[in-house]
Amino acid sequence: MLDSITPVEIAPGTFWVGKRDPKSIFHANPYLRLFESRHPQTRQRMQFNLLVDPGSSTDFAVVSSKTASIIGSLERVSALFLNHQDPDVSSSAPLLMARYSPKAAILASEDTFRLIIHMGLPRERFLSLDRFAQGITLPTGHQILPVPSPFCHFKGAVMLYDLETRVLFSGDFLGGLTPEGVQGIEADASDWAGIRAFHQMYMPTRIALARTVEAIRRLNPAPEIIAPQHGRILRGELMEEFLERLANLPVGLDLVEETQETTQEPLAAWNHVLARILSAARDLLGPEIDTRLSEEPSLADTLSFTDKGAVINARGRWTIEKILEILTVNEPASIANILKNEAVMATDQMQLPTPRIVLEEQPAQPAIPVS
């Protein structure tokens, strides 16, 4: 079971040090890698501590506590690796560098650092991964290899491969949503729906995914573990299966032309998704959900009501997105996440594009006073 106290060793000297919010379906995965050796002449013990994608400032208390429990102090963090600049990956980095780990290096691409420098990170600590296409030899003698993954999902995204443990820290690539109640850090077959949904919502085009899959397959030796920023880690045959699926998955721009369904077949599939969502919603919220939907003016052109219930007549993906918005607004996360996950699972089952889903519900905003 993942908790707020115990790091999880996923490979020798490699620890998951993240946080799990039981009310969320979207989690960040910071990792700590300890490289250890002895000086060839003096036999003095050497250690290089790499913190991979340290995560959000909101997770800092948990991540810092787990990291310190392993290496003794955050002062002993030797370097931070940042796959890209999004806040859920990097917003704790300024605090780490300014207060706890001022001597740590920052490993990132030029494109990523061009943005994260605006958070106050020191340029003199930056080591551009663009200069090390053949790999970096650490003071301990170990080698790490930057593996560019452009547009997965950011132009400057870069993965990091640990050649000794054969762990590939893949950033957003192979990340996914995780249903509530799922235990453990290792993925199984049920994780595919959440991975599919995440990539269809955030990746720009299938070409970017296919090229990243090719880059992973060129690695020698081949990775044994892929450790993404979100969701759960992958190993073995399941990892290979998911790579093959991603190489052929339509995402982003590939789906633009699929937003206007006109034939009966996709509408029938979207109505299957609708039926699953409404069945779960009635169990959770009661029969008044039909009134909520029937009174929503924006659905008048795409949703009708018959003696058998609600029916989507057009724009299936958009209509499902709107229905999810209406049914989850102001509802507890425990209820909203069940309905969102039902949509993710149903669209995967019917091989439909994943609807856009709000991953983190925002609290209602107070009214602005008018003087």
Secondary structure, DSSP 8 states (H G I E B T S, - for coil): ---SS--EEEETTEEE-----TT-S--B--EEEEEEEE-TTT--EEEEEEEES---GGGHHHHHHHHHHHHS-GGG--EEE-SS--HHHHTTHHHIIIII-TT-EEEE-HHHHHHHGGGT--GGGEEEGGG-TT-EE-TTS-EEEEEE-TTSSSTT-EEEEETTTTEEEEETTT-----TT--SSB--GGGHHHHHHHHHHH---HHHHHHHHHHHHT-SS--SEEEESBS-BEEHHHHHHHHHHHHT---GGGGGGGSS--SHHHHHHHHHHHHHHHHHHHHHH-TTHHHHHHT-GGGTTTEEEETTEEEE-S-HHHHHHHHHHHHHTTS-HHHHHHHHHHHHHHHHHTT-------SS-----------
